[in-house]
Amino acid sequence: MLFERQHFLVAGLSRSGIASAEYLRAHGARVSLYDDVDDETVRKAVENLTALGCVNIAKEELEERSGGCDVLVLSPGIPIDHPLPVAFKRAGKRVLGETELAALALRCPCIAVTGTNGKTTTVTMLEGIFREAGKKALACGNVGRPMTSCIEELGEDGVAIAEISSFQLETLVSLRPHVAVLLNITEDHLNRHYTFENYIYLKSRLLKNSTESEYAVLNYDDPVVRSVAERCKAQIVWFSLAERTADAFLADGYLCFRGEKVCLADDLPVEGDHNLMNALAAVCAAKLFGLSNEVIERGFKSFRGVKHRLQTIGEVGGVRFIDDSKATNVDSAVKAIGSVKGESVLLVGGKDKGYSYEPLFDAVKSSHVVHTVIYGENAFRILNAALKRGYTAVTLCRPFDLAVRVAYLTAKPGQNVLLSPASASFDTFRSYEERGERFCALMETLQAEDAPAGQSAPEPEREEEDGAE
């Protein structure tokens, strides 16, 4: 791509949009900017990028001025069927994302990880393992840094460990990872992708460029992933908790790879079968790069989970607060419910994503959840699902702040308040991170209220207990 002779329109000034504009300007491209959100974050991004020579396009100018642009760089937050990318495609112009820009320029090997749940945990595990091996490894893509900002640092001898979301896969066509990891596929983002079949298709696109020279690390225990494998040309490496015939499996308390014991499962500082699956996937990728068992073991022992993933953040009046804000779909929340020790008051709700919440309450009914506080834009849909499953230990409380307080007042000493929303955060917050930080702030407020007069509240523990996604 000859950057100097093309005019790019970067749409959406999120983290990836900002990185795209910076990368393009550094390579001499003409860059225009557009975002239909007008807040302090966007205004600051526009100010910084116009100082680099970018030109901002106002909303009323978009239709006229976008026609003079050759390539659209689309933020993952903007759907591929939005009028702007549709207009570019109808005009025969190229539409790509920040990850595609990086894929075209990447010079080092890449491990790409996708799946409905477990991506961030697996990528973070792998980054730690490769760094223990002395490798220049960077977590990037949908977690960590945008890929374009890592290209120069990685050079030719680094390892890009990329988390790839279904949103990024809408505009990603050139990436050919040395190892592609597909963890699982369950219903998610149906409000964006419309059907489960389309979501499966997008996830499988990570494998479409792979040949016999590359590897696909796949979850044998997931029937949807097994069906995807039928069309994969790469060398398939299976991981499984159910079958010892897979390449990576659990046996006699050990994580094993092709019959060799790699490390004790108890060496993992996080719990739950879902984390064992993530670890087995990481073992496969590490062994395919020739890393030793000792290095893998040290990498696992240094892993401390992922922020907003079943993270114990503190205690108020004998009630433990657990932040699992990153559980943005039902499957992830179900895993969290099954992993938390002791009785819990569950907080669920947020922005609807188009799937059924009834499986959530199937899990709740057989778990240690003693009460559920439902909040957010989708509260009535979740309440309806609970009632259909005959679950009535619920409180409906739409505002998030009030819901957290109600959950605390409902919980008894020795129990947990578990935020595992099974929903996106965008009804109230900019991200699941912001939702998790708000949860922590509300807990600190409750600590201050609970503290005796003249005594300050204790600092939150912020101990990362588990890494479920």
C-alpha positions as a Markdown table, in Angstrom:
| # | Residue | x | y | z |
|---|---|---|---|---|
| 1 | Met | 0.0 | 0.0 | 0.0 |
| 2 | Leu | 1.5 | 3.3 | -1.1 |
| 3 | Phe | 0.6 | 5.6 | 1.8 |
| 4 | Glu | 1.9 | 8.8 | 0.4 |
| 5 | Arg | -0.5 | 8.7 | -2.6 |
| 6 | Gln | -3.7 | 7.8 | -0.8 |
| 7 | His | -6.1 | 9.7 | 1.4 |
| 8 | Phe | -7.4 | 7.8 | 4.4 |
| 9 | Leu | -10.5 | 8.4 | 6.5 |
| 10 | Val | -10.2 | 7.1 | 10.0 |
| 11 | Ala | -13.7 | 6.7 | 11.4 |
| 12 | Gly | -14.0 | 6.3 | 15.2 |
| 13 | Leu | -11.4 | 7.8 | 17.5 |
| 14 | Ser | -11.1 | 5.0 | 20.0 |
| 15 | Arg | -7.8 | 3.5 | 21.0 |
| 16 | Ser | -7.5 | 1.7 | 17.6 |
| 17 | Gly | -8.6 | 4.7 | 15.6 |
| 18 | Ile | -6.0 | 7.0 | 17.3 |
| 19 | Ala | -3.3 | 4.3 | 16.7 |
| 20 | Ser | -4.3 | 4.0 | 13.0 |
| 21 | Ala | -4.1 | 7.8 | 12.4 |
| 22 | Glu | -0.7 | 8.0 | 14.1 |
| 23 | Tyr | 0.6 | 5.1 | 12.1 |
| 24 | Leu | -0.6 | 6.5 | 8.8 |
| 25 | Arg | 0.7 | 10.0 | 9.4 |
| 26 | Ala | 4.1 | 8.4 | 10.4 |
| 27 | His | 4.1 | 6.8 | 7.0 |
| 28 | Gly | 3.3 | 10.0 | 5.1 |
| 29 | Ala | -0.4 | 9.4 | 4.4 |
| 30 | Arg | -3.1 | 12.1 | 4.2 |
| 31 | Val | -5.5 | 11.4 | 7.0 |
| 32 | Ser | -9.0 | 12.8 | 7.7 |
| 33 | Leu | -10.8 | 12.0 | 11.0 |
| 34 | Tyr | -14.4 | 11.5 | 11.9 |
| 35 | Asp | -16.3 | 10.5 | 15.0 |
| 36 | Asp | -20.0 | 11.2 | 15.7 |
| 37 | Val | -19.3 | 11.2 | 19.4 |
| 38 | Asp | -18.5 | 14.6 | 20.9 |
| 39 | Asp | -17.0 | 14.1 | 24.3 |
| 40 | Glu | -13.8 | 15.2 | 26.1 |
| 41 | Thr | -11.9 | 12.0 | 25.1 |
| 42 | Val | -12.7 | 12.5 | 21.4 |
| 43 | Arg | -12.0 | 16.2 | 21.5 |
| 44 | Lys | -8.6 | 15.5 | 23.1 |
| 45 | Ala | -7.8 | 12.9 | 20.4 |
| 46 | Val | -8.8 | 15.3 | 17.6 |
| 47 | Glu | -6.6 | 18.0 | 19.1 |
| 48 | Asn | -3.6 | 15.7 | 19.3 |
| 49 | Leu | -4.1 | 14.2 | 15.9 |
| 50 | Thr | -4.6 | 17.5 | 14.1 |
| 51 | Ala | -1.3 | 18.7 | 15.6 |
| 52 | Leu | 0.2 | 15.8 | 13.6 |
| 53 | Gly | -1.4 | 17.0 | 10.4 |
| 54 | Cys | -4.7 | 15.1 | 10.3 |
| 55 | Val | -7.9 | 17.0 | 9.3 |
| 56 | Asn | -11.1 | 16.6 | 11.3 |
| 57 | Ile | -14.4 | 16.3 | 9.4 |
| 58 | Ala | -17.6 | 17.6 | 11.0 |
| 59 | Lys | -20.7 | 15.5 | 10.9 |
| 60 | Glu | -22.5 | 17.8 | 8.5 |
| 61 | Glu | -19.5 | 17.6 | 6.1 |
| 62 | Leu | -19.1 | 13.8 | 6.2 |
| 63 | Glu | -21.1 | 12.8 | 3.1 |
| 64 | Glu | -19.4 | 15.4 | 0.9 |
| 65 | Arg | -15.8 | 15.2 | 2.1 |
| 66 | Ser | -15.7 | 11.4 | 2.6 |
| 67 | Gly | -16.1 | 11.0 | -1.2 |
| 68 | Gly | -12.6 | 12.4 | -1.6 |
| 69 | Cys | -11.0 | 9.7 | 0.5 |
| 70 | Asp | -9.6 | 6.5 | -1.0 |
| 71 | Val | -9.5 | 4.2 | 2.0 |
| 72 | Leu | -11.7 | 3.9 | 5.1 |
| 73 | Val | -10.1 | 2.8 | 8.3 |
| 74 | Leu | -13.0 | 1.6 | 10.5 |
| 75 | Ser | -13.0 | 1.4 | 14.3 |
| 76 | Pro | -14.1 | -2.0 | 15.6 |
| 77 | Gly | -16.9 | -0.2 | 17.4 |
| 78 | Ile | -18.6 | 0.7 | 14.1 |
| 79 | Pro | -20.4 | -2.2 | 12.4 |
| 80 | Ile | -19.5 | -3.2 | 8.9 |
| 81 | Asp | -23.1 | -2.5 | 7.8 |
| 82 | His | -23.0 | 1.1 | 9.0 |
| 83 | Pro | -23.9 | 3.6 | 6.1 |
| 84 | Leu | -20.3 | 4.9 | 6.0 |
| 85 | Pro | -18.5 | 1.6 | 5.2 |
| 86 | Val | -21.4 | 0.6 | 2.9 |
| 87 | Ala | -21.0 | 3.8 | 0.9 |
| 88 | Phe | -17.2 | 3.1 | 0.5 |
| 89 | Lys | -17.8 | -0.5 | -0.6 |
| 90 | Arg | -20.4 | 0.6 | -3.1 |
| 91 | Ala | -17.9 | 3.0 | -4.5 |
| 92 | Gly | -15.4 | 0.2 | -4.9 |
| 93 | Lys | -13.1 | 1.6 | -2.2 |
| 94 | Arg | -11.2 | -0.3 | 0.4 |
| 95 | Val | -12.5 | -0.7 | 4.0 |
| 96 | Leu | -10.1 | -2.0 | 6.6 |
| 97 | Gly | -9.4 | -1.9 | 10.3 |
| 98 | Glu | -6.4 | -1.0 | 12.4 |
| 99 | Thr | -5.5 | -4.7 | 12.8 |
| 100 | Glu | -5.5 | -5.1 | 9.0 |
| 101 | Leu | -3.1 | -2.2 | 8.7 |
| 102 | Ala | -0.8 | -4.0 | 11.2 |
| 103 | Ala | -1.2 | -7.4 | 9.4 |
| 104 | Leu | 0.1 | -5.8 | 6.2 |
| 105 | Ala | 3.2 | -4.5 | 7.9 |
| 106 | Leu | 4.0 | -7.2 | 10.6 |
| 107 | Arg | 7.4 | -8.7 | 10.2 |
| 108 | Cys | 7.6 | -11.1 | 13.1 |
| 109 | Pro | 5.7 | -14.3 | 14.0 |
| 110 | Cys | 2.2 | -13.9 | 15.4 |
| 111 | Ile | 0.1 | -16.0 | 17.7 |
| 112 | Ala | -3.5 | -14.9 | 17.3 |
| 113 | Val | -6.2 | -15.8 | 19.8 |
| 114 | Thr | -9.9 | -15.6 | 19.4 |
| 115 | Gly | -13.0 | -17.2 | 20.9 |
| 116 | Thr | -16.1 | -16.0 | 22.9 |
| 117 | Asn | -14.4 | -16.3 | 26.3 |
| 118 | Gly | -10.9 | -16.7 | 27.6 |
| 119 | Lys | -9.0 | -14.6 | 25.0 |
| 120 | Thr | -7.5 | -12.0 | 27.4 |
| 121 | Thr | -6.5 | -14.7 | 29.9 |
| 122 | Thr | -4.8 | -16.8 | 27.3 |
| 123 | Val | -3.0 | -13.9 | 25.7 |
| 124 | Thr | -1.8 | -12.7 | 29.1 |
| 125 | Met | -0.6 | -16.2 | 30.0 |
| 126 | Leu | 1.3 | -16.5 | 26.7 |
| 127 | Glu | 2.9 | -13.1 | 27.0 |
| 128 | Gly | 4.3 | -14.1 | 30.5 |
| 129 | Ile | 5.5 | -17.4 | 29.2 |
| 130 | Phe | 7.3 | -15.9 | 26.2 |
| 131 | Arg | 8.9 | -13.2 | 28.4 |
| 132 | Glu | 10.1 | -15.9 | 30.8 |
| 133 | Ala | 11.8 | -17.4 | 27.7 |
| 134 | Gly | 13.6 | -14.1 | 27.1 |
| 135 | Lys | 11.5 | -13.4 | 24.0 |
| 136 | Lys | 10.4 | -9.9 | 22.9 |
| 137 | Ala | 6.6 | -10.7 | 23.3 |
| 138 | Leu | 3.8 | -8.1 | 23.3 |
| 139 | Ala | 0.1 | -8.6 | 24.0 |
| 140 | Cys | -1.7 | -6.5 | 21.4 |
| 141 | Gly | -4.8 | -6.2 | 19.3 |
| 142 | Asn | -8.0 | -6.2 | 21.4 |
| 143 | Val | -6.0 | -6.2 | 24.6 |
| 144 | Gly | -2.8 | -4.3 | 25.5 |
| 145 | Arg | -1.6 | -2.1 | 22.8 |
| 146 | Pro | -3.0 | -1.7 | 19.3 |
| 147 | Met | -1.0 | -3.8 | 16.8 |
| 148 | Thr | 0.2 | -0.9 | 14.7 |
| 149 | Ser | 1.9 | 0.7 | 17.7 |
| 150 | Cys | 3.9 | -2.5 | 18.3 |
| 151 | Ile | 5.3 | -3.1 | 14.8 |
| 152 | Glu | 8.6 | -1.3 | 15.2 |
| 153 | Glu | 9.3 | -2.5 | 18.7 |
| 154 | Leu | 8.6 | -6.1 | 17.7 |
| 155 | Gly | 10.8 | -5.9 | 14.6 |
| 156 | Glu | 11.6 | -9.3 | 13.0 |
| 157 | Asp | 12.6 | -11.2 | 16.1 |
| 158 | Gly | 9.7 | -10.5 | 18.4 |
| 159 | Val | 6.4 | -12.4 | 18.9 |
| 160 | Ala | 3.1 | -10.6 | 18.5 |
| 161 | Ile | 0.5 | -12.2 | 20.8 |
| 162 | Ala | -2.7 | -10.8 | 19.5 |
| 163 | Glu | -6.2 | -11.0 | 20.9 |
| 164 | Ile | -8.6 | -10.8 | 18.0 |
| 165 | Ser | -12.3 | -10.0 | 18.5 |
| 166 | Ser | -15.2 | -10.7 | 16.1 |
| 167 | Phe | -15.5 | -7.0 | 15.5 |
| 168 | Gln | -11.9 | -6.9 | 14.3 |
| 169 | Leu | -12.5 | -9.9 | 12.1 |
| 170 | Glu | -15.1 | -8.0 | 10.1 |
| 171 | Thr | -12.3 | -6.0 | 8.5 |
| 172 | Leu | -9.3 | -8.4 | 8.9 |
| 173 | Val | -8.3 | -10.2 | 5.7 |
| 174 | Ser | -4.5 | -10.4 | 5.5 |
| 175 | Leu | -3.4 | -11.9 | 8.8 |
| 176 | Arg | -1.7 | -15.3 | 8.6 |
| 177 | Pro | -0.7 | -16.2 | 12.2 |
| 178 | His | 1.9 | -18.8 | 12.7 |
| 179 | Val | -0.4 | -20.2 | 15.4 |
| 180 | Ala | -4.1 | -19.4 | 15.4 |
| 181 | Val | -5.9 | -20.3 | 18.7 |
| 182 | Leu | -9.7 | -20.8 | 18.7 |
| 183 | Leu | -10.8 | -21.2 | 22.3 |
| 184 | Asn | -14.6 | -21.7 | 22.1 |
| 185 | Ile | -17.7 | -20.3 | 20.4 |
| 186 | Thr | -20.9 | -19.6 | 22.2 |
| 187 | Glu | -23.6 | -17.0 | 21.6 |
| 188 | Asp | -22.4 | -13.4 | 21.8 |
| 189 | His | -22.8 | -10.1 | 20.0 |
| 190 | Leu | -26.0 | -11.2 | 18.2 |
| 191 | Asn | -27.2 | -7.6 | 18.3 |
| 192 | Arg | -24.2 | -6.8 | 16.0 |
| 193 | His | -23.8 | -10.0 | 14.0 |
| 194 | Tyr | -27.6 | -10.9 | 13.8 |
| 195 | Thr | -27.3 | -14.7 | 13.8 |
| 196 | Phe | -25.1 | -17.3 | 15.6 |
| 197 | Glu | -24.1 | -18.7 | 12.2 |
| 198 | Asn | -22.7 | -15.4 | 11.1 |
| 199 | Tyr | -20.8 | -15.1 | 14.4 |
| 200 | Ile | -19.3 | -18.6 | 13.9 |
| 201 | Tyr | -18.3 | -17.6 | 10.3 |
| 202 | Leu | -16.5 | -14.5 | 11.6 |
| 203 | Lys | -14.6 | -16.4 | 14.3 |
| 204 | Ser | -13.6 | -19.0 | 11.7 |
| 205 | Arg | -12.1 | -16.2 | 9.5 |
| 206 | Leu | -9.0 | -16.2 | 11.8 |
| 207 | Leu | -8.1 | -19.6 | 10.2 |
| 208 | Lys | -8.9 | -18.8 | 6.5 |
| 209 | Asn | -5.4 | -17.8 | 5.5 |
| 210 | Ser | -3.7 | -20.7 | 7.2 |
| 211 | Thr | -1.9 | -23.3 | 5.2 |
| 212 | Glu | -0.1 | -26.5 | 6.0 |
| 213 | Ser | 2.8 | -24.4 | 7.1 |
| 214 | Glu | 0.8 | -22.9 | 10.0 |
| 215 | Tyr | -0.9 | -24.4 | 13.1 |
| 216 | Ala | -4.5 | -24.1 | 14.4 |
| 217 | Val | -4.8 | -24.8 | 18.2 |
| 218 | Leu | -8.5 | -25.8 | 18.7 |
| 219 | Asn | -10.8 | -26.8 | 21.5 |
| 220 | Tyr | -11.8 | -30.4 | 21.0 |
| 221 | Asp | -14.5 | -30.2 | 23.7 |
| 222 | Asp | -16.4 | -27.5 | 21.8 |
| 223 | Pro | -18.6 | -29.0 | 19.1 |
| 224 | Val | -18.8 | -25.7 | 17.2 |
| 225 | Val | -15.0 | -25.4 | 17.1 |
| 226 | Arg | -14.8 | -29.0 | 15.9 |
| 227 | Ser | -17.1 | -28.2 | 13.0 |
| 228 | Val | -14.9 | -25.3 | 12.0 |
| 229 | Ala | -11.9 | -27.6 | 11.9 |
| 230 | Glu | -13.4 | -29.5 | 9.0 |
| 231 | Arg | -12.6 | -26.5 | 6.7 |
| 232 | Cys | -9.2 | -25.7 | 8.2 |
| 233 | Lys | -6.0 | -26.3 | 6.1 |
| 234 | Ala | -3.5 | -25.7 | 8.9 |
| 235 | Gln | -2.0 | -28.4 | 11.0 |
| 236 | Ile | -4.5 | -28.9 | 13.8 |
| 237 | Val | -3.4 | -29.2 | 17.4 |
| 238 | Trp | -6.2 | -30.2 | 19.8 |
| 239 | Phe | -6.6 | -29.4 | 23.5 |
| 240 | Ser | -9.2 | -31.0 | 25.7 |
| 241 | Leu | -10.2 | -31.7 | 29.3 |
| 242 | Ala | -12.4 | -34.6 | 28.2 |
| 243 | Glu | -10.1 | -36.6 | 25.9 |
| 244 | Arg | -6.6 | -37.8 | 26.5 |
| 245 | Thr | -6.2 | -38.5 | 22.8 |
| 246 | Ala | -5.9 | -34.7 | 22.2 |
| 247 | Asp | -2.4 | -33.1 | 21.9 |
| 248 | Ala | -2.8 | -31.2 | 25.1 |
| 249 | Phe | -4.8 | -32.7 | 28.0 |
| 250 | Leu | -5.1 | -33.0 | 31.8 |
| 251 | Ala | -3.9 | -36.3 | 33.4 |
| 252 | Asp | -3.0 | -37.2 | 37.0 |
| 253 | Gly | -3.1 | -33.5 | 38.0 |
| 254 | Tyr | -0.7 | -32.5 | 35.2 |
| 255 | Leu | -1.1 | -30.4 | 32.1 |
| 256 | Cys | 0.3 | -32.6 | 29.4 |
| 257 | Phe | 1.4 | -32.1 | 25.8 |
| 258 | Arg | 1.7 | -35.1 | 23.5 |
| 259 | Gly | 2.2 | -37.5 | 26.3 |
| 260 | Glu | 4.7 | -35.4 | 28.2 |
| 261 | Lys | 3.9 | -33.8 | 31.6 |
| 262 | Val | 4.5 | -30.1 | 31.3 |
| 263 | Cys | 3.5 | -28.8 | 34.8 |
| 264 | Leu | 1.2 | -29.4 | 37.7 |
| 265 | Ala | -2.3 | -28.0 | 37.3 |
| 266 | Asp | -2.1 | -26.8 | 40.9 |
| 267 | Asp | 0.8 | -24.5 | 39.8 |
| 268 | Leu | -1.8 | -22.3 | 38.1 |
| 269 | Pro | -2.6 | -19.4 | 40.5 |
| 270 | Val | -6.2 | -19.2 | 39.1 |
| 271 | Glu | -9.0 | -21.7 | 39.4 |
| 272 | Gly | -11.8 | -23.3 | 37.3 |
| 273 | Asp | -12.0 | -25.6 | 34.4 |
| 274 | His | -12.3 | -22.7 | 32.0 |
| 275 | Asn | -8.8 | -21.5 | 33.2 |
| 276 | Leu | -7.4 | -25.1 | 32.7 |
| 277 | Met | -8.7 | -24.9 | 29.1 |
| 278 | Asn | -7.0 | -21.5 | 28.6 |
| 279 | Ala | -3.8 | -22.9 | 30.1 |
| 280 | Leu | -3.9 | -26.0 | 27.8 |
| 281 | Ala | -4.3 | -23.7 | 24.8 |
| 282 | Ala | -1.3 | -21.7 | 26.0 |
| 283 | Val | 0.7 | -24.8 | 26.4 |
| 284 | Cys | 0.0 | -25.8 | 22.8 |
| 285 | Ala | 1.1 | -22.4 | 21.4 |
| 286 | Ala | 4.2 | -22.3 | 23.6 |
| 287 | Lys | 5.3 | -25.9 | 22.7 |
| 288 | Leu | 4.8 | -25.2 | 19.0 |
| 289 | Phe | 7.3 | -22.4 | 19.4 |
| 290 | Gly | 9.8 | -24.8 | 21.1 |
| 291 | Leu | 9.6 | -23.4 | 24.6 |
| 292 | Ser | 10.7 | -25.7 | 27.5 |
| 293 | Asn | 8.4 | -27.1 | 30.2 |
| 294 | Glu | 10.4 | -25.2 | 32.8 |
| 295 | Val | 9.8 | -21.9 | 31.0 |
| 296 | Ile | 6.1 | -22.6 | 30.7 |
| 297 | Glu | 5.9 | -23.6 | 34.4 |
| 298 | Arg | 7.5 | -20.3 | 35.5 |
| 299 | Gly | 5.2 | -18.3 | 33.2 |
| 300 | Phe | 2.1 | -19.9 | 34.8 |
| 301 | Lys | 3.4 | -19.4 | 38.3 |
| 302 | Ser | 3.9 | -15.6 | 37.6 |
| 303 | Phe | 0.4 | -15.2 | 36.2 |
| 304 | Arg | -2.0 | -13.4 | 38.5 |
| 305 | Gly | -5.2 | -13.2 | 36.5 |
| 306 | Val | -6.7 | -10.3 | 34.5 |
| 307 | Lys | -8.2 | -7.1 | 35.9 |
| 308 | His | -12.0 | -7.2 | 36.1 |
| 309 | Arg | -11.9 | -11.0 | 35.8 |
| 310 | Leu | -13.2 | -12.5 | 39.1 |
| 311 | Gln | -11.0 | -10.0 | 41.0 |
| 312 | Thr | -11.6 | -9.7 | 44.7 |
| 313 | Ile | -11.4 | -6.0 | 45.4 |
| 314 | Gly | -12.2 | -5.7 | 49.1 |
| 315 | Glu | -14.6 | -6.4 | 51.9 |
| 316 | Val | -17.3 | -4.3 | 53.6 |
| 317 | Gly | -18.9 | -5.5 | 56.9 |
| 318 | Gly | -17.8 | -9.1 | 56.3 |
| 319 | Val | -19.2 | -9.0 | 52.7 |
| 320 | Arg | -16.6 | -9.7 | 50.0 |
| 321 | Phe | -16.8 | -7.7 | 46.7 |
| 322 | Ile | -15.8 | -9.5 | 43.5 |
| 323 | Asp | -15.4 | -7.6 | 40.2 |
| 324 | Asp | -16.1 | -9.7 | 37.1 |
| 325 | Ser | -17.2 | -6.8 | 34.9 |
| 326 | Lys | -15.4 | -8.4 | 31.9 |
| 327 | Ala | -18.1 | -11.2 | 32.0 |
| 328 | Thr | -20.1 | -9.5 | 29.1 |
| 329 | Asn | -22.0 | -12.6 | 28.0 |
| 330 | Val | -24.0 | -15.4 | 29.5 |
| 331 | Asp | -21.4 | -18.1 | 29.1 |
| 332 | Ser | -18.7 | -16.1 | 30.9 |
| 333 | Ala | -21.1 | -15.3 | 33.8 |
| 334 | Val | -22.0 | -19.0 | 34.1 |
| 335 | Lys | -18.3 | -19.9 | 34.4 |
| 336 | Ala | -17.9 | -17.2 | 37.1 |
| 337 | Ile | -20.9 | -18.4 | 39.1 |
| 338 | Gly | -19.4 | -21.9 | 39.1 |
| 339 | Ser | -16.0 | -20.7 | 40.1 |
| 340 | Val | -16.7 | -18.4 | 43.1 |
| 341 | Lys | -16.5 | -20.0 | 46.5 |
| 342 | Gly | -19.3 | -19.4 | 49.0 |
| 343 | Glu | -22.7 | -17.9 | 48.7 |
| 344 | Ser | -23.2 | -14.8 | 46.5 |
| 345 | Val | -25.6 | -12.0 | 45.7 |
| 346 | Leu | -25.2 | -11.7 | 41.9 |
| 347 | Leu | -25.4 | -8.4 | 40.0 |
| 348 | Val | -26.4 | -8.8 | 36.3 |
| 349 | Gly | -27.5 | -6.4 | 33.6 |
| 350 | Gly | -26.4 | -3.7 | 31.2 |
| 351 | Lys | -26.7 | -3.4 | 27.4 |
| 352 | Asp | -28.5 | -6.2 | 25.6 |
| 353 | Lys | -26.6 | -8.2 | 23.1 |
| 354 | Gly | -29.4 | -10.2 | 21.5 |
| 355 | Tyr | -29.1 | -13.6 | 23.1 |
| 356 | Ser | -31.2 | -15.6 | 25.7 |
| 357 | Tyr | -30.6 | -15.1 | 29.4 |
| 358 | Glu | -32.5 | -18.3 | 30.4 |
| 359 | Pro | -29.3 | -20.5 | 30.5 |
| 360 | Leu | -27.9 | -18.0 | 33.1 |
| 361 | Phe | -30.7 | -18.8 | 35.4 |
| 362 | Asp | -30.4 | -22.5 | 34.8 |
| 363 | Ala | -26.9 | -22.2 | 36.2 |
| 364 | Val | -28.0 | -19.8 | 39.0 |
| 365 | Lys | -30.6 | -22.3 | 40.3 |
| 366 | Ser | -28.0 | -25.0 | 40.8 |
| 367 | Ser | -25.3 | -22.6 | 42.2 |
| 368 | His | -24.4 | -20.9 | 45.5 |
| 369 | Val | -26.1 | -17.7 | 44.3 |
| 370 | Val | -28.7 | -16.8 | 47.0 |
| 371 | His | -30.2 | -13.7 | 45.3 |
| 372 | Thr | -29.9 | -11.8 | 42.1 |
| 373 | Val | -30.1 | -8.0 | 41.7 |
| 374 | Ile | -31.0 | -7.1 | 38.1 |
| 375 | Tyr | -30.1 | -3.6 | 36.7 |
| 376 | Gly | -29.6 | -1.8 | 33.5 |
| 377 | Glu | -31.2 | -1.3 | 30.1 |
| 378 | Asn | -32.0 | -5.0 | 29.6 |
| 379 | Ala | -33.3 | -5.5 | 33.2 |
| 380 | Phe | -36.8 | -6.5 | 32.1 |
| 381 | Arg | -35.5 | -9.0 | 29.5 |
| 382 | Ile | -33.4 | -10.6 | 32.2 |
| 383 | Leu | -36.2 | -10.6 | 34.7 |
| 384 | Asn | -38.5 | -12.3 | 32.2 |
| 385 | Ala | -35.8 | -15.0 | 31.6 |
| 386 | Ala | -35.6 | -15.6 | 35.4 |
| 387 | Leu | -39.3 | -15.9 | 35.8 |
| 388 | Lys | -39.5 | -18.3 | 32.8 |
| 389 | Arg | -37.0 | -20.5 | 34.6 |
| 390 | Gly | -39.0 | -20.3 | 37.9 |
| 391 | Tyr | -36.3 | -18.2 | 39.7 |
| 392 | Thr | -37.9 | -15.6 | 41.9 |
| 393 | Ala | -35.1 | -14.6 | 44.3 |
| 394 | Val | -34.6 | -11.3 | 42.4 |
| 395 | Thr | -34.7 | -7.6 | 42.9 |
| 396 | Leu | -35.2 | -5.3 | 40.0 |
| 397 | Cys | -33.2 | -2.1 | 40.3 |
| 398 | Arg | -32.4 | -0.2 | 37.1 |
| 399 | Pro | -29.6 | 2.3 | 38.2 |
| 400 | Phe | -26.2 | 0.7 | 38.6 |
| 401 | Asp | -25.1 | 2.6 | 41.7 |
| 402 | Leu | -28.3 | 1.8 | 43.5 |
| 403 | Ala | -28.2 | -1.9 | 42.4 |
| 404 | Val | -24.7 | -2.2 | 44.0 |
| 405 | Arg | -25.9 | -0.7 | 47.3 |
| 406 | Val | -29.0 | -3.0 | 47.2 |
| 407 | Ala | -26.8 | -6.1 | 46.6 |
| 408 | Tyr | -24.6 | -5.1 | 49.6 |
| 409 | Leu | -27.6 | -4.6 | 51.9 |
| 410 | Thr | -29.0 | -8.0 | 50.7 |
| 411 | Ala | -25.8 | -9.9 | 51.3 |
| 412 | Lys | -25.0 | -11.3 | 54.8 |
| 413 | Pro | -21.5 | -11.4 | 56.4 |
| 414 | Gly | -19.5 | -14.2 | 54.9 |
| 415 | Gln | -21.3 | -13.9 | 51.5 |
| 416 | Asn | -20.1 | -12.2 | 48.3 |
| 417 | Val | -21.4 | -9.4 | 46.1 |
| 418 | Leu | -20.5 | -10.7 | 42.6 |
| 419 | Leu | -20.6 | -8.3 | 39.7 |
| 420 | Ser | -20.8 | -10.7 | 36.7 |
| 421 | Pro | -23.2 | -8.8 | 34.3 |
| 422 | Ala | -23.7 | -11.2 | 31.4 |
| 423 | Ser | -24.2 | -8.0 | 29.4 |
| 424 | Ala | -22.3 | -5.2 | 27.7 |
| 425 | Ser | -21.6 | -2.0 | 29.6 |
| 426 | Phe | -22.6 | 0.6 | 27.0 |
| 427 | Asp | -26.0 | 1.5 | 28.4 |
| 428 | Thr | -24.2 | 3.5 | 31.2 |
| 429 | Phe | -20.5 | 3.2 | 30.7 |
| 430 | Arg | -17.9 | 3.6 | 28.0 |
| 431 | Ser | -16.4 | 0.1 | 28.6 |
| 432 | Tyr | -16.5 | -2.9 | 31.0 |
| 433 | Glu | -13.3 | -1.4 | 32.6 |
| 434 | Glu | -15.2 | 1.8 | 33.5 |
| 435 | Arg | -18.0 | -0.3 | 34.9 |
| 436 | Gly | -15.5 | -2.3 | 37.0 |
| 437 | Glu | -13.8 | 0.8 | 38.3 |
| 438 | Arg | -17.2 | 2.3 | 39.2 |
| 439 | Phe | -18.0 | -0.9 | 41.1 |
| 440 | Cys | -14.7 | -0.5 | 43.0 |
| 441 | Ala | -15.5 | 3.1 | 43.8 |
| 442 | Leu | -18.9 | 2.3 | 45.1 |
| 443 | Met | -17.4 | -0.4 | 47.4 |
| 444 | Glu | -14.9 | 2.2 | 48.8 |
| 445 | Thr | -17.9 | 4.5 | 49.5 |
| 446 | Leu | -19.6 | 1.7 | 51.4 |
| 447 | Gln | -16.4 | 1.0 | 53.3 |
| 448 | Ala | -16.2 | 4.7 | 54.3 |
| 449 | Glu | -19.8 | 4.6 | 55.5 |
| 450 | Asp | -19.2 | 1.4 | 57.4 |
| 451 | Ala | -15.9 | 2.6 | 59.1 |
| 452 | Pro | -16.2 | 3.8 | 62.7 |
| 453 | Ala | -16.2 | 7.6 | 63.2 |
| 454 | Gly | -12.6 | 9.0 | 62.9 |
| 455 | Gln | -11.3 | 5.8 | 61.2 |
| 456 | Ser | -10.5 | 5.7 | 57.5 |
| 457 | Ala | -11.7 | 2.9 | 55.4 |
| 458 | Pro | -9.1 | 0.2 | 54.5 |
| 459 | Glu | -7.5 | 0.2 | 51.1 |
| 460 | Pro | -9.2 | -2.2 | 48.6 |
| 461 | Glu | -7.3 | -5.5 | 48.3 |
| 462 | Arg | -7.4 | -5.5 | 44.5 |
| 463 | Glu | -6.3 | -9.1 | 44.7 |
| 464 | Glu | -6.8 | -11.0 | 41.3 |
| 465 | Glu | -8.3 | -14.2 | 42.4 |
| 466 | Asp | -9.3 | -15.8 | 39.1 |
| 467 | Gly | -9.2 | -15.1 | 35.4 |
| 468 | Ala | -12.5 | -16.1 | 33.9 |
| 469 | Glu | -13.7 | -14.4 | 30.8 |
